Amino acid sequence: SFRAERKMSHENNIVKKPWGYEYLMYENDKVALWFLFIDKNESTSMHCHPNKTTGLTLLEGEVNVSFLSDIKNLKPFSKIMIRKGLFHSTKAISNSGAFVLEIETPVDKQDLVRFKDSYGREGKPYEDSTFEYLKENDCIWIENPAAGNSNDYKVGNVIMKVINIENIDFFHTINDDKNVMFLDGGIVAEYGTNVAGPGDIVAASVLKELTTVFNSIKDDTIIMLMEKNDQS
């Protein structure tokens, strides 16, 4: 099918953008995780996603995330969650551009409405395969770690730790200033409703507070933590 073919092309290719590039670095049946590079003083379109929620985490550089009514500044490793239908645009304001992680749920790259754009793409859909080129050796593809284990990946001077959590007490072992990105599983109330799940980015300090009441964790809960590589 067209959707299956696009998924395969996104696994193998980088998508060229007028503001830089992006590529798919992880996908399951609930979320997709994209790596974006935005050049200095360039910005994504003022766009929204009518049917999906997205979360942005800044890895390197500095960006302004603009909405129709205000602007939020992000520095490493700050994050922002963007609800369905909320128009937003991300601009790199640091000299070397910016590295951004974007997580989306549900998975649908075509769920896009462009309102304003500096490159003439207003009202146009997501880029087709003519904008793609083969991934380079430094592109990362994330694999799920075994239960109780972690896989580490390096981007610039950032270490991304992908961890398969078996015990909810894990959240009390990480620093309050860390952000936790849920890729699968999650924390649930005793009646089964998700408290934090795939696609959510939650501060560790908030998770510690939540788990004093909600202390059940789903099997195969997979998270990502980001931290500076002090050895770089």
N, C-alpha and C positions, 0 to 999 in steps of 0.2 A: 504494500500500500504506500501511498505518498507519505503518510506520517511515519511509517516504519523506515522508509528510505531517508527521510530527513533526519530521523534520529541517528541512523548509521552515519550519515555525512557529518553530523554534529559531533559524533564521537571521534571522528578522524580528522576533522578540519577546523581551522581557525576562520572566524567570520570577520572580514575586513569592514571597518566602519570609518566614516569620514572623521570621527574624533579619535580613532585608535583601532582597537580590535577587541574581540572577546572569543572565548572558547568554553565549551562544556567540559567540566572536570569531574562531575559525578552525577549519576542519575539512578533513581530507583522508581518504584511505582507510585511514590508519594511526592518526591521533591527532585528538582534539578538544581545543580550548583554550577554557576558560571563565574569565570575569571575575566575581569575587564581591565584593560589598560586605557586610560584616558590621557591624551596629550595635554600639555600645559595650555591653559586658556581655552580649551575645547570643551564641549558639553554635549551630553545626550539630548535628544529631543524632549520637549515638554510633552510627556505622554502618560497614559494610564493603562492599567490592565483591568478590564471590567470583571473578569472572572477568577483572578488569582491574587494571592497575597505575596508580596516580595519583601525580602529583608536584605539590607546592605550592611556590610562590614568593611571598614577601610583597613587595608594592610599597610600601605606605604603612601606617603604624600599627604595632601590636604585637599578636601573637596568642599564645595557648597552644594547642598541639596536644596533646590528651589521648588516651592509650591506656588500655586496661583496667588497666595496671600502672604507667604512668609518664606524665610530662608533658614536652614539649619547648617551649621558648620561641623564637619567631621574631621577628626584627626585619628591616627592609629591608637587603639583598635576600637574606636567607637562604632556604634551601630545605630540603625534606625529601621523600624518596621513600617511598611507602607501598605495600607489597606486597599482592598479592591476599589477600583474606580477613582483613586486619588491621583490627580495629575502631578507629575514631578519631573525634575531635570537635574542631572548631576554634572557639575563643572569642576575640572581640576584647576586648582589655583597655585599649586606648588611648582617650582622650577623644573623638576624632573617628571612632571605628570603624576598620575596616581594609579595604584593597584587597588581594585575593589573586588570583593566577593559579593555575588548576588545569588540568593536562594529563592526559588519560586515554588509555590504549591497552590493548586495542582500543576502538573507539568503540561505546559502548553505555550510554546514560544510564539505561536501565532496570535495569542491573546494580547493584542497591542493596538492602541489608538493613539496616533500622533497628532497633537494639536498645533504646536509650533515647532519649527526646526530651522537651525541656521544653515542647513545644507539642502533645503528644498524638498524635504521628505514629508511635509504635512499631508496627512490623510493617506499615506502610503503604508503598505503592509511590511512585515519583517523581511529582511534581505533574503533573496533566493540564492541558489547554489552558485550563481555567477560571481558572488562576492566571497566565495570560500577558497582557501588554499590549504595545503596539507600542513598538519601540525608539525611544529619543530621539536627537536629533541628535548628542549627544556620545558615543554608543556607537560603538565601533571595530569595523570588519570588516577583518581582515588579508588582504592579497593577497600571493601569492608574488612576490618580486622576480625580475627577469631574472638570468641567470647573471652572477656577478661584481658584482652590484648589491645595494643595500639599500633597504628602505622603513622610514621612521621614523614612529613613532606616539607621541603624548603622552597620558599619563594623570596628572592632577594635576601633580606636579613630577617625574615619571618619564618618561624617554625609552626606548621599546622599539625596538630596532633589529632588524629581520628581514632576514637576510643570506643570499644564495645563495653558498655557498662553493665555489670551484673548486680551491683548492690547500690541502693539509693544513698548509702552513706558516703559514696564517692564525692558527692557534691559538697560535702563538708570538709573535704581535703584540699580544695582549690581556693586560691586567693579571691577575695571579694570583688576585686577589680576586673576579674576575668569575665568574658562573655562566653556563653555556651550556645552553640548552634546545633539544633537537633536535626539529624539526618533521617533517623528512623526510631520507632518505638516511642518512648516518652514516659512522663509521670502521669498517673491516673488517679482519679478519685475512687473510693471504694465501690462505687456503683458503675465504674467503667468509663466514665467520661474523661477525656483528655484535659489535663491541667496545663501541660506543656508538651508539644509534640512536633512532628516533622514540619520543618519550615520556620519554627520559632527560634528567635535569638533572644536569650534571657541572661541578664546579669547574674553572676554566681551568688551575689548577696541576696537577690530576690529568690533564687532557687533554694537557698538555705532556709529562708523564712517559710516558703511554701511547703517544704518537706517536713516541717514540724507538724503539719496537719495532714498532708497528702504524702504517704510514705510507701506507696506501691509504684513499682517500675515495671514496664513491659519487658518481655524477653526481647533480646536483640536490639536493645536501645543503643543507638550509635550517635555519638556527638563529635563535634569538632571544637577544639580550643586553639587559640592563636597566641603566640608569644614571640617576643624579640629574641633573635639568635645572638646571644652575647659573645659568641665565638667568631662571629662574622667580621 
